[in-house]
Structures are given as C-alpha cells and as structure tokens.
Amino acid sequence: MAKQAKLCCPAQPKPKNEGRGLKVKDQDRELAALAKALGHPARVKILRHLARQKDCICGDLVLELGLAQATVSQHLKVLKSAGLLQGTLSGPSTCYCVERNSLARLQAGIRAL
C-alpha cells in the first residue's frame, strides 16, 4: 500500500478566470500538451491512482502500480512536466499529488470538443 503524507502539496486555489483568458489557439495547445502527457496507459493509471487519493503519495507507487522504479519515475516526470502533478520533497523521497486545476482544464477542454 502506498505511503501517504498529509499536506505535502500546497493547496491549489482556483484561478478566477480559469480558461477564459486564453485564445482558442492557446487552449488547443494546452489541451494537446495535456493529452500528450496522457498518451501512455501507465501515465493514465498513475494519474487515476493519484486522483483518487485525498493526500499525497510518497514512495511505494512502484508496488502499487506493478511497474519498475525507472519506469514510474519517467512517467511521473512526464506528468509533472505537463503540469498534471505536483511533486514535493519530503525527506529523501518525493510526494506526488494531482494538480487539480490542470486536471479541471483538461476535463473542460475535452468537454468543449
């Protein structure tokens, strides 16, 4: 079971003009970048697992997902680079949680198709 640590990722305030200030071209680019980050089943599985958690996940994602450490690390890097995850150092490990605002923009972009 994955170790959990409360408050490792800061609270994410909802932007006042979420999605309204972007031109359609920019919205399309953002949606494409977020979708590209989810272009591998392992990353979808990681995001789904982390989205279900109320707290951040430290360590043990490898055991939870059944993937090699290097594979999980690479997928976490892609998701974090796309802005779908936050990672906070907690001692010798990193705690991960979903960047809820980015996930909301992804959902809104898909609904707008």
N, C-alpha and C positions, 0 to 999 in steps of 0.2 A: 504494500500500500504506500502511496506517495506521502512523504512528509509534508506537513502544512505549517506555515508560519503566518500569523496574522500581521497585517499592516506592513508587509514588506514592499508593496507597491503603493504609491500615494493615491489618494482619492482623485478621481478624474472628473473635474467639473464639466458640465455640458456647455459647449460653446453657444452663445446667444444666437448667432446667425449660421448655425450648422448647415452647410451645403448651399446656403442662399447666395453667398458672395462669389462663388465660383462660376466661371463661364462654363457653358456646356462642354467645350473642348477640354477644359481643365478637369471637369467632372468625369469625362470619358477616360482621360489619362489616369486619374486616381483609381477609378473602378478597374481599369485594365491592370494596373500595378497590384492592386489588392487581389484580384482574381488570379494573376500570375503566381502570387505567393501561395495560393491555394491549389496550384496546379499539380500537386502530388498527393496521393492518398494518405501518406504518412503525415503530411502537414495538416490535412483536414482532420485527421484523427487527433493530432496534438491539440489543435485549436478547439475541437469539440470537447476534449477531455478537460482542458483548462477553463473553457467557458462554463462548464458545469460546477466548477469549484467556487466557493464563496471566498476562500482565502487563496493565497499564493502557494505555488508548488515549489518546494526545494528538494533537490536530489531525486532519487527514485523514479523519475519519468521513464528511465530505461526499463526498469522492471515492470512498470505499469503498462508500457506500450509494447514490450517484447521486441525492441529494436536495439541494435548495437549503440554504444555510447557515442561513437563518432557520427553515426547516422542521425541520432537525436540532436546532437549538438549542431550539426549542419542545418537541419530543418528548423531548429529554434532560431538560428542566426538569420535565415531567410525570412521567417515570420516576424522577427524583431525588426529587421531592416525595412520591411514593408509597413511597419507601424502597427501591426496586429497584436503584438505582445510588448509588454514591458518586462525588463529584467533588472532586478535589484540585487546587488551583492549583499550576502548575508553570511559573514564569516568566510569560510573557504568555498562556499557554493553560491550559486545564483538562484534567486527565487523568481519564478515567472508567473505572470497573470495576464489576462486578456486586456487589451487596450479597448475598452468598451465604446469609446467614441468612434474609433476606426471601424469596429465591427458594425456599429449603427450606420455609418456611412456606406459600408459595403452592402448592408441589407437594403438601405434606401436606394442605392444605385441599381441593385438588381430589380427591386420593385418598379423602378422607373423605366425599365427596358420595354 
